[in-house]
Amino acid sequence: MSEPTALLSLATASPPHVFEQVAVGEAARILFADRYRDFERLFPIFQNTGIQRRQAVMPMAWYFEPRSWPERTSAYLAGALDLFVDAANLALDRAGLAAADVDTIVTVSSTGIATPSLEVRAMARMGFRPDVSRVPVFGLGCAGGVSGLSIAARLAAARPGSVVLLVCVELCTLAVRLDKLTSANMVATALFGDGAAACVLSTGAAGLRTFEDAGEHTWPETLGIMGWNVDPEGFGVIFDRSIPGFAATHLQEAVTGILQRMNLTPTDVDRFVCHPGGARVVEALESSLGLGQGALDREREVLADHGNMSAPTVLFVLERVLADPPKPRLMLSALGPGFTATCVSLAA
């Protein structure tokens, strides 16, 4: 019987610029109110997101000027690399390992394009071996933290005894656009933050948790719910207003099906660990999963402190949940472009 894959460590990292949500709302009014007639109608979004502050790779003044695709890419390459190194070094330190011990690196990021990818750009700074296997993953969006953990765990199991480093880096704020006078861009401006998270996994060792199983459910004909539009200035966000309602209506059936394929039922889960896309999404998750209002307390805390960072956000939540009194089985869950629900089960 093969040895289980253990989550040896988990670490998170945030960029240096802190934006208080009140200040973001005031800045948005300066930038959009005179040009976008629906701004005042949408302004309550800034007050109702559940966010108190966020972190960004660039100072607020940077966002007051139109930015080209090359400028956004330059900011992404510099900021994402710094966050990659910070999160990865801390995760390796917590696992008692060095960069030279890593056999495989899974890099998850959907908010910028880097070729060569981030992990090879980090080689000189971190000291990865020349023979390390590299697995860059793009396009998973908010589901990337959970799907990335699944990919990393399966790669660790495929090569018993190897060390797999997962790093999720997202710079969502770089997608805020001055030229997009749309409700989706207002929501993005109200929600997005930047951050990174890293995990170290391996077999044959004790860790924080043991990987049990993973599953996904993709709904057909839902490509327009979430994702990017790409134009000469960069990424433009696709956020359909139906996301909270869609989650409330459809998530329970999808998660129940995923659990059935794991030979589990919802009652076997001691704590759902969810990606908090926004305050309304958290409420929809609690309703759909039958958790009771207020059950996703750590999700609300992370949202308040960091905003929606896309892929790493659920790992920020997991870090806090792991600091709580232990519960036997955790089920990570996130929704991402596709439109897809993805889950990972972790056992004590």
Backbone torsions as a table, in degrees:
resi	resn	phi	psi	omega
1	MET	NA	132.6	-177.2
2	SER	-70.6	150.2	178.7
3	GLU	-76.3	143.9	-179.3
4	PRO	-70.8	156.3	176.0
5	THR	-87.3	129.2	-178.6
6	ALA	-105.9	142.3	168.8
7	LEU	-83.9	104.1	-175.1
8	LEU	-77.8	-34.6	-178.1
9	SER	-160.2	163.9	178.4
10	LEU	-147.4	135.9	178.1
11	ALA	-144.4	154.3	178.3
12	THR	-127.8	160.1	179.2
13	ALA	-147.3	144.7	179.4
14	SER	-128.6	148.3	177.6
15	PRO	-73.9	170.9	-168.3
16	PRO	-80.6	-21.3	-173.0
17	HIS	-89.4	118.8	-177.2
18	VAL	-103.4	124.8	178.5
19	PHE	-109.7	117.3	171.8
20	GLU	-72.6	140.7	-174.1
21	GLN	-61.7	-35.2	177.7
22	VAL	-60.5	-42.4	179.9
23	ALA	-67.2	-35.6	177.7
24	VAL	-64.1	-42.4	178.0
25	GLY	-62.1	-41.9	178.0
26	GLU	-64.2	-41.0	178.2
27	ALA	-64.3	-41.9	179.8
28	ALA	-62.0	-37.5	178.5
29	ARG	-64.1	-41.2	177.7
30	ILE	-62.1	-41.0	-173.6
31	LEU	-78.8	-31.7	-168.3
32	PHE	-121.2	-24.9	-168.2
33	ALA	-59.7	-39.6	-177.0
34	ASP	-76.9	-15.3	-175.0
35	ARG	-110.5	-16.4	-172.9
36	TYR	-124.8	109.0	-171.3
37	ARG	-66.2	-23.0	-179.9
38	ASP	-90.9	6.5	-174.1
39	PHE	-60.0	-49.5	-176.3
40	GLU	-63.2	-34.0	176.8
41	ARG	-65.0	-35.1	-177.7
42	LEU	-90.4	-11.7	-174.2
43	PHE	-55.0	-34.9	179.3
44	PRO	-56.4	-17.9	175.7
45	ILE	-55.0	-40.4	-177.7
46	PHE	-65.4	-24.1	-178.4
47	GLN	-95.7	-17.5	-171.9
48	ASN	-112.0	10.4	-177.6
49	THR	-76.3	-17.9	-171.8
50	GLY	84.3	5.8	-177.8
51	ILE	-97.3	134.7	174.7
52	GLN	-103.5	-36.2	-179.4
53	ARG	-155.5	161.8	177.4
54	ARG	-143.7	166.6	177.2
55	GLN	-118.8	147.8	-178.1
56	ALA	-140.8	155.1	-178.9
57	VAL	-79.1	-18.4	-179.3
58	MET	-120.4	150.8	176.6
59	PRO	-66.9	159.0	-173.5
60	MET	-58.6	-35.2	-178.8
61	ALA	-59.1	-28.8	-179.4
62	TRP	-60.6	-34.6	-175.4
63	TYR	-80.5	-6.5	-179.9
64	PHE	-84.0	-5.2	-178.7
65	GLU	-115.7	145.3	173.9
66	PRO	-59.7	138.5	-177.8
67	ARG	-124.4	133.9	178.6
68	SER	-81.0	167.8	175.5
69	TRP	-57.8	-44.6	176.8
70	PRO	-61.2	-37.1	178.5
71	GLU	-66.7	-42.2	178.2
72	ARG	-64.4	-40.1	-179.6
73	THR	-66.2	-40.7	177.6
74	SER	-61.0	-43.3	178.1
75	ALA	-65.2	-38.3	178.7
76	TYR	-63.5	-48.5	-175.9
77	LEU	-61.2	-42.3	-179.5
78	ALA	-72.1	-49.6	-176.2
79	GLY	-68.8	-41.9	-179.0
80	ALA	-66.6	-38.2	179.4
81	LEU	-63.9	-44.9	178.6
82	ASP	-60.1	-44.8	-179.7
83	LEU	-67.6	-38.3	176.3
84	PHE	-55.8	-51.5	-177.0
85	VAL	-63.8	-42.9	-178.8
86	ASP	-62.2	-49.1	-177.9
87	ALA	-68.3	-43.4	-177.9
88	ALA	-65.0	-44.3	180.0
89	ASN	-61.7	-41.7	-179.2
90	LEU	-67.4	-41.6	178.6
91	ALA	-63.6	-43.2	178.6
92	LEU	-64.9	-40.9	177.9
93	ASP	-61.2	-42.0	179.9
94	ARG	-67.8	-26.1	177.1
95	ALA	-87.0	-4.1	-178.0
96	GLY	71.9	30.4	-176.3
97	LEU	-125.6	164.9	175.3
98	ALA	-113.0	165.3	179.0
99	ALA	-58.1	-33.4	-179.7
100	ALA	-67.7	-14.4	178.5
101	ASP	-83.8	-11.1	-174.8
102	VAL	-78.8	130.8	179.0
103	ASP	-98.7	-31.6	-178.4
104	THR	-140.5	137.3	176.4
105	ILE	-119.4	123.8	173.1
106	VAL	-105.4	117.0	-179.3
107	THR	-111.5	118.8	-178.8
108	VAL	-109.7	121.7	177.0
109	SER	-161.9	133.1	-179.0
110	SER	-127.2	9.6	-174.8
111	THR	-108.9	10.1	176.2
112	GLY	-169.1	166.8	-179.5
113	ILE	-117.6	125.2	178.8
114	ALA	-131.7	113.9	175.5
115	THR	-137.5	106.7	7.1
116	PRO	-62.2	153.2	-174.1
117	SER	-77.1	171.8	-168.0
118	LEU	-61.2	-38.7	-175.0
119	GLU	-66.4	-33.6	177.8
120	VAL	-76.7	-29.6	174.1
121	ARG	-66.5	-26.1	179.9
122	ALA	-87.3	-6.6	-173.2
123	MET	-55.6	-50.3	-175.5
124	ALA	-65.7	-36.6	-178.7
125	ARG	-74.8	-29.9	-172.9
126	MET	-104.3	-29.9	-179.7
127	GLY	90.9	31.0	172.9
128	PHE	-63.6	150.1	178.4
129	ARG	-69.6	151.0	177.3
130	PRO	-62.8	-24.0	-177.4
131	ASP	-95.7	10.9	-179.8
132	VAL	-64.3	141.8	177.0
133	SER	-84.2	136.1	-176.3
134	ARG	-115.9	131.3	-179.5
135	VAL	-132.1	82.3	175.4
136	PRO	-77.3	137.6	-176.0
137	VAL	-128.2	125.8	-179.0
138	PHE	-124.5	146.5	168.9
139	GLY	101.9	-1.7	-178.2
140	LEU	-82.3	-17.3	178.0
141	GLY	57.5	-137.6	-175.8
142	CYS	-63.6	-19.6	178.0
143	ALA	-82.2	-5.0	-171.3
144	GLY	-63.3	-31.3	179.9
145	GLY	-66.2	-43.4	-179.8
146	VAL	-74.7	-47.9	179.0
147	SER	-63.3	-38.8	178.1
148	GLY	-62.7	-39.8	177.4
149	LEU	-63.7	-39.3	176.8
150	SER	-62.7	-46.4	179.5
151	ILE	-60.5	-47.3	-178.4
152	ALA	-62.4	-42.0	-179.4
153	ALA	-65.2	-39.5	-180.0
154	ARG	-70.0	-35.6	176.4
155	LEU	-67.0	-37.7	176.6
156	ALA	-64.2	-41.1	179.4
157	ALA	-67.3	-31.4	-178.7
158	ALA	-71.0	-23.5	178.5
159	ARG	-129.2	79.0	-174.6
160	PRO	-52.9	135.0	179.5
161	GLY	89.0	-12.0	178.7
162	SER	-77.6	159.2	179.7
163	VAL	-107.5	124.7	179.9
164	VAL	-114.1	128.7	176.6
165	LEU	-107.3	122.7	173.8
166	LEU	-104.4	129.5	174.6
167	VAL	-130.0	123.0	174.7
168	CYS	-108.7	122.4	-179.2
169	VAL	-130.0	123.6	176.9
170	GLU	-136.1	129.7	175.4
171	LEU	-112.8	73.7	-174.2
172	CYS	-64.8	-30.7	-175.4
173	THR	-63.9	-22.9	-179.3
174	LEU	-68.5	-11.9	179.2
175	ALA	-91.6	-1.6	176.2
176	VAL	-69.2	129.2	-171.4
177	ARG	-120.7	133.0	174.8
178	LEU	-77.9	-23.4	-175.0
179	ASP	-88.9	-8.6	-176.4
180	LYS	-98.7	98.8	178.9
181	LEU	-92.2	72.4	-176.3
182	THR	-134.7	158.2	177.4
183	SER	-64.7	-35.1	179.3
184	ALA	-62.4	-40.2	178.7
185	ASN	-68.9	-33.7	176.0
186	MET	-66.0	-41.1	177.7
187	VAL	-63.1	-43.6	178.6
188	ALA	-61.3	-42.3	179.1
189	THR	-63.3	-34.2	-179.3
190	ALA	-78.9	-22.8	-171.0
191	LEU	-108.0	-36.2	-161.7
192	PHE	-73.9	138.0	170.8
193	GLY	-136.1	171.9	-179.3
194	ASP	-114.7	147.7	177.6
195	GLY	-178.8	174.2	179.8
196	ALA	-146.2	153.0	174.8
197	ALA	-142.9	148.9	-179.2
198	ALA	-137.3	145.7	178.0
199	CYS	-132.0	148.0	172.7
200	VAL	-116.7	130.4	-177.5
201	LEU	-130.1	148.9	175.5
202	SER	-165.6	163.7	174.6
203	THR	-97.0	162.9	173.5
204	GLY	71.8	23.4	-179.8
205	ALA	-144.8	153.3	175.6
206	ALA	-79.4	146.0	-178.2
207	GLY	-149.6	-165.5	179.9
208	LEU	-70.7	-36.9	-178.5
209	ARG	-155.1	164.6	176.3
210	THR	-113.9	131.7	176.8
211	PHE	-70.5	127.0	179.0
212	GLU	-100.2	-57.7	-174.3
213	ASP	-165.8	172.6	179.4
214	ALA	-148.7	158.1	178.3
215	GLY	-161.1	160.9	179.8
216	GLU	-137.6	157.9	172.3
217	HIS	-141.8	121.6	178.0
218	THR	-112.4	127.7	178.9
219	TRP	-85.2	132.2	180.0
220	PRO	-69.0	151.3	175.0
221	GLU	57.4	42.8	178.9
222	THR	-125.8	26.1	-176.5
223	LEU	-62.5	-26.1	-175.9
224	GLY	-86.3	4.6	-176.9
225	ILE	-78.6	-41.4	-175.0
226	MET	-153.0	142.1	176.8
227	GLY	156.5	-157.2	178.2
228	TRP	-120.5	142.3	156.9
229	ASN	-98.2	138.6	-178.1
230	VAL	-113.5	127.4	177.4
231	ASP	-139.8	-178.6	-174.7
232	PRO	-58.2	-21.0	-179.9
233	GLU	-94.6	-4.3	177.7
234	GLY	127.3	-150.3	-179.3
235	PHE	-84.2	138.2	170.9
236	GLY	-119.5	129.1	-170.4
237	VAL	-73.4	143.1	169.5
238	ILE	-110.6	110.4	175.4
239	PHE	-129.2	105.9	177.5
240	ASP	-79.0	139.5	-178.3
241	ARG	-65.5	-12.4	-177.1
242	SER	-82.9	-3.2	-172.3
243	ILE	-55.9	-52.1	179.8
244	PRO	-59.3	-44.1	179.2
245	GLY	-65.1	-39.1	178.5
246	PHE	-61.8	-44.1	179.4
247	ALA	-63.2	-44.3	-178.8
248	ALA	-61.7	-34.5	-175.4
249	THR	-85.3	-38.6	-167.2
250	HIS	-111.5	-17.3	-171.0
251	LEU	-67.4	-40.7	-175.3
252	GLN	-58.3	-45.4	-179.9
253	GLU	-62.7	-40.9	-179.6
254	ALA	-65.9	-45.3	-179.1
255	VAL	-66.9	-39.0	177.1
256	THR	-60.6	-40.5	177.5
257	GLY	-65.7	-40.9	177.2
258	ILE	-61.9	-43.9	179.3
259	LEU	-63.4	-40.1	178.7
260	GLN	-59.9	-39.3	177.7
261	ARG	-68.7	-19.5	173.7
262	MET	-91.9	3.0	-174.5
263	ASN	61.7	38.9	178.0
264	LEU	-127.8	165.0	171.8
265	THR	-124.3	164.9	178.5
266	PRO	-55.3	-31.1	-179.6
267	THR	-71.4	-14.2	176.5
268	ASP	-79.9	-10.6	-178.3
269	VAL	-92.8	124.2	-179.1
270	ASP	-88.4	-26.1	177.5
271	ARG	-156.8	119.1	169.1
272	PHE	-78.3	135.4	178.0
273	VAL	-117.4	107.1	-166.3
274	CYS	-114.1	152.9	171.3
275	HIS	-75.0	118.4	-179.0
276	PRO	-89.1	89.5	-176.2
277	GLY	-66.7	-26.8	-179.9
278	GLY	177.1	170.5	-176.0
279	ALA	-59.4	-43.4	-179.7
280	ARG	-67.3	-34.7	177.8
281	VAL	-66.5	-41.1	178.6
282	VAL	-61.3	-43.7	177.6
283	GLU	-61.5	-40.8	179.2
284	ALA	-65.0	-38.6	178.3
285	LEU	-64.0	-45.1	178.8
286	GLU	-60.5	-41.5	-179.9
287	SER	-67.3	-48.7	-175.1
288	SER	-66.4	-38.8	-177.5
289	LEU	-87.5	0.3	177.4
290	GLY	65.8	38.3	-173.2
291	LEU	-92.5	-18.4	-175.4
292	GLY	90.3	142.7	-177.3
293	GLN	-63.3	130.7	179.0
294	GLY	91.7	-3.6	-178.3
295	ALA	-64.7	-34.4	-177.4
296	LEU	-89.6	62.0	-175.1
297	ASP	-70.0	-41.9	180.0
298	ARG	-67.3	-32.3	176.3
299	GLU	-62.0	-44.2	179.0
300	ARG	-65.2	-37.2	178.6
301	GLU	-63.4	-46.0	179.9
302	VAL	-64.4	-42.5	177.7
303	LEU	-59.6	-43.0	-179.6
304	ALA	-64.3	-38.0	-173.7
305	ASP	-88.3	-23.0	-171.6
306	HIS	-134.6	-11.1	-173.9
307	GLY	72.6	-168.4	178.5
308	ASN	-90.9	108.2	179.6
309	MET	-98.2	13.3	-176.0
310	SER	62.5	-133.4	-167.4
311	ALA	-49.3	-45.7	-176.0
312	PRO	-70.0	-16.7	-168.5
313	THR	-57.8	-43.7	-178.2
314	VAL	-65.4	-28.4	178.0
315	LEU	-76.3	-29.4	169.6
316	PHE	-61.4	-41.5	178.1
317	VAL	-65.0	-45.8	-179.9
318	LEU	-58.1	-40.0	179.2
319	GLU	-57.3	-42.2	-179.9
320	ARG	-72.1	-39.7	179.6
321	VAL	-63.8	-38.3	179.6
322	LEU	-66.2	-21.4	177.4
323	ALA	-83.1	-12.4	177.1
324	ASP	-79.0	168.0	172.3
325	PRO	-52.3	133.2	-171.2
326	PRO	-65.4	144.3	174.1
327	LYS	-121.5	144.1	-170.2
328	PRO	-58.0	-43.8	-175.7
329	ARG	-133.2	126.0	174.7
330	LEU	-108.4	141.4	176.9
331	MET	-122.1	108.0	175.8
332	LEU	-77.9	141.1	-177.9
333	SER	-145.9	139.8	176.7
334	ALA	-151.8	155.1	176.0
335	LEU	-114.6	137.1	-178.2
336	GLY	-147.2	178.8	-178.9
337	PRO	-53.1	140.4	179.8
338	GLY	152.8	-51.9	-4.0
339	PHE	-85.4	130.9	-166.6
340	THR	-131.6	137.2	168.0
341	ALA	-101.9	134.0	-179.8
342	THR	-130.8	142.3	-176.1
343	CYS	-135.6	148.1	173.2
344	VAL	-136.0	132.2	177.6
345	SER	-100.8	129.7	178.1
346	LEU	-122.6	131.1	-179.1
347	ALA	-107.4	152.0	178.5
348	ALA	-70.9	NA	NA
